[in-house]
Amino acid sequence: MFLSDIDILKEVQAGKITLEPFTEDRLQPATYDICLGNTFIINDAHSTKAIDPGKGIFPNTQTIEVEDGEEFVLHPGVSILGYSKERFGSEEYLIEVNGKSSLARIGLIVHNSASIVNPGHYLNIALELCNLNNVPIVLRPGMEIAQLSFSTLSSHTKRDYKDTGRYNADNIKGYVPPKKK
């Protein structure tokens, strides 16, 4: 079962859902809109021969910080990481991140496969941004980029993600591909 706007607001106010910062204006009938942050991670195509995850070979990356009011141009066929402005999570609910239809219609994908945030995971989520259009798309920090839905679980989890998850050493930081040594 998914939470409605009434229940999302109630759970944020009760502290059972963390959404920082929270703006009631971005509350939709059954979702909450999150905004694009200032950090982008791009692959350095000129110094990366190939990616081979099976052998632990990842691309050289570059982190770009874009100031509020400035823009990042995402070119056709390019895939980057961007982060949400909001830090969010919950011990009680499974959170799903989905794109906004208005952005999907112009060819912007906000996640390739990683749409689930397990209970106990609190983060500024890494968004897998990809431009499927044949013209560049302008991205700006603070623009509404994705939406969150919250669903109940059939019971409490046996294991807590903050103890067992991939980022349990520093659960606030999202995944950044390892830099080539």
Secondary structure by P-SEA (a helix, b strand, c coil): ccccaaaaaaaaaaccccccccccccccccbbbbbbccbbbbbccccccccccccccccbbbbbbbcccbbbbbcccbbbbbbbccccccccbbbbbbbbaaaaaacccccccccccccccccccccbbbbcccbbbbbbcccccbbbbbbbccccccccccccccccccccccccccccc
